[in-house]
């Protein structure tokens, strides 16, 4: 092979590598709706820990894909429930687990009696 012919594949390979490395960064779109979270706010922090923005789980977040890693902090959302519903839920748990609760109480009674 002559020297110019052997340089052509190397030249083409180097052009391919340069074009791949110099490709623009693709932006990422993150949807939180499919994650099963209720409606709540999410704080987004960048790779250096700087605050970027706050998004809602119903919105779409667009970030630069090559800057990462990103940190997502879920803000707790208040959930108000009716006290009657909470009492009924407690009674349902007790009724469904009455055998286990009775065995635990008998075990505690026997341990306390031995002392």
Secondary structure as UniProt FT lines:
FT   HELIX           3..21
FT   STRAND          27..31
FT   HELIX           33..35
FT   STRAND          41..45
FT   TURN            47..48
FT   STRAND          51..56
FT   TURN            57..58
FT   STRAND          60..64
FT   TURN            65..66
FT   STRAND          71..74
FT   HELIX           83..96
FT   HELIX           98..114
//
